[in-house]
Amino acid sequence: MFFLNGRVSLSQYDYKFMANLQGLIQNENRVTTNQAKLFDRLVEKYTKQLTKHGFTVSELVVVQPEASV
């Protein structure tokens, strides 16, 4: 995951969330709606750092398919 490789300076709380999210994706291959929303908010929070590395917010925001859980 790009956020965990050290190129983006994350707060301690945000780093823990990203590490946990990466584990969930690798082990269960799914995330909850609220986790996706928080990820999207963090992408917006770190937009300035991400654009320095050539990313845009639209590339990184999670698109949620319509599904019942």
Rosetta constraint file for C-alpha pairs under 8 A:
AtomPair CA 1 CA 5 HARMONIC 6.96 0.50
AtomPair CA 1 CA 22 HARMONIC 6.92 0.50
AtomPair CA 2 CA 7 HARMONIC 7.58 0.50
AtomPair CA 3 CA 7 HARMONIC 7.00 0.50
AtomPair CA 3 CA 8 HARMONIC 5.84 0.50
AtomPair CA 3 CA 10 HARMONIC 7.70 0.50
AtomPair CA 3 CA 15 HARMONIC 7.88 0.50
AtomPair CA 3 CA 18 HARMONIC 7.20 0.50
AtomPair CA 4 CA 8 HARMONIC 7.60 0.50
AtomPair CA 4 CA 15 HARMONIC 7.09 0.50
AtomPair CA 4 CA 18 HARMONIC 7.19 0.50
AtomPair CA 4 CA 19 HARMONIC 7.10 0.50
AtomPair CA 8 CA 46 HARMONIC 7.70 0.50
AtomPair CA 8 CA 49 HARMONIC 6.14 0.50
AtomPair CA 8 CA 50 HARMONIC 7.10 0.50
AtomPair CA 9 CA 49 HARMONIC 7.97 0.50
AtomPair CA 10 CA 14 HARMONIC 5.87 0.50
AtomPair CA 10 CA 15 HARMONIC 5.61 0.50
AtomPair CA 11 CA 15 HARMONIC 6.06 0.50
AtomPair CA 12 CA 16 HARMONIC 6.28 0.50
AtomPair CA 13 CA 17 HARMONIC 6.32 0.50
AtomPair CA 14 CA 18 HARMONIC 6.17 0.50
AtomPair CA 14 CA 42 HARMONIC 7.69 0.50
AtomPair CA 15 CA 19 HARMONIC 6.11 0.50
AtomPair CA 16 CA 20 HARMONIC 6.10 0.50
AtomPair CA 17 CA 21 HARMONIC 6.00 0.50
AtomPair CA 18 CA 22 HARMONIC 6.07 0.50
AtomPair CA 18 CA 39 HARMONIC 8.00 0.50
AtomPair CA 19 CA 23 HARMONIC 6.36 0.50
AtomPair CA 20 CA 24 HARMONIC 6.27 0.50
AtomPair CA 21 CA 25 HARMONIC 6.17 0.50
AtomPair CA 21 CA 31 HARMONIC 7.56 0.50
AtomPair CA 21 CA 35 HARMONIC 7.77 0.50
AtomPair CA 22 CA 26 HARMONIC 6.16 0.50
AtomPair CA 23 CA 27 HARMONIC 5.94 0.50
AtomPair CA 24 CA 28 HARMONIC 5.42 0.50
AtomPair CA 24 CA 29 HARMONIC 6.55 0.50
AtomPair CA 24 CA 30 HARMONIC 6.76 0.50
AtomPair CA 24 CA 31 HARMONIC 6.97 0.50
AtomPair CA 25 CA 29 HARMONIC 4.20 0.50
AtomPair CA 25 CA 30 HARMONIC 5.40 0.50
AtomPair CA 25 CA 31 HARMONIC 6.71 0.50
AtomPair CA 31 CA 35 HARMONIC 6.13 0.50
AtomPair CA 31 CA 36 HARMONIC 6.58 0.50
AtomPair CA 32 CA 36 HARMONIC 6.29 0.50
AtomPair CA 33 CA 37 HARMONIC 6.21 0.50
AtomPair CA 33 CA 64 HARMONIC 7.56 0.50
AtomPair CA 34 CA 38 HARMONIC 6.16 0.50
AtomPair CA 35 CA 39 HARMONIC 6.12 0.50
AtomPair CA 36 CA 40 HARMONIC 6.21 0.50
AtomPair CA 36 CA 62 HARMONIC 6.19 0.50
AtomPair CA 36 CA 64 HARMONIC 7.81 0.50
AtomPair CA 37 CA 41 HARMONIC 6.29 0.50
AtomPair CA 37 CA 62 HARMONIC 7.83 0.50
AtomPair CA 38 CA 42 HARMONIC 6.19 0.50
AtomPair CA 39 CA 43 HARMONIC 6.21 0.50
AtomPair CA 39 CA 61 HARMONIC 7.62 0.50
AtomPair CA 39 CA 62 HARMONIC 7.58 0.50
AtomPair CA 40 CA 44 HARMONIC 6.41 0.50
AtomPair CA 40 CA 60 HARMONIC 7.71 0.50
AtomPair CA 40 CA 61 HARMONIC 5.22 0.50
AtomPair CA 40 CA 62 HARMONIC 6.40 0.50
AtomPair CA 41 CA 45 HARMONIC 6.15 0.50
AtomPair CA 42 CA 46 HARMONIC 6.14 0.50
AtomPair CA 43 CA 47 HARMONIC 5.87 0.50
AtomPair CA 43 CA 57 HARMONIC 6.60 0.50
AtomPair CA 43 CA 60 HARMONIC 6.98 0.50
AtomPair CA 43 CA 61 HARMONIC 6.94 0.50
AtomPair CA 44 CA 57 HARMONIC 6.75 0.50
AtomPair CA 46 CA 50 HARMONIC 6.22 0.50
AtomPair CA 47 CA 51 HARMONIC 6.06 0.50
AtomPair CA 47 CA 56 HARMONIC 7.53 0.50
AtomPair CA 47 CA 57 HARMONIC 6.63 0.50
AtomPair CA 48 CA 52 HARMONIC 6.61 0.50
AtomPair CA 49 CA 53 HARMONIC 6.98 0.50
AtomPair CA 50 CA 54 HARMONIC 6.62 0.50
AtomPair CA 50 CA 55 HARMONIC 5.42 0.50
AtomPair CA 50 CA 56 HARMONIC 7.06 0.50
AtomPair CA 51 CA 55 HARMONIC 4.93 0.50
AtomPair CA 51 CA 56 HARMONIC 5.95 0.50
AtomPair CA 55 CA 59 HARMONIC 6.77 0.50
AtomPair CA 55 CA 60 HARMONIC 7.64 0.50
AtomPair CA 56 CA 60 HARMONIC 6.87 0.50
AtomPair CA 57 CA 61 HARMONIC 6.07 0.50
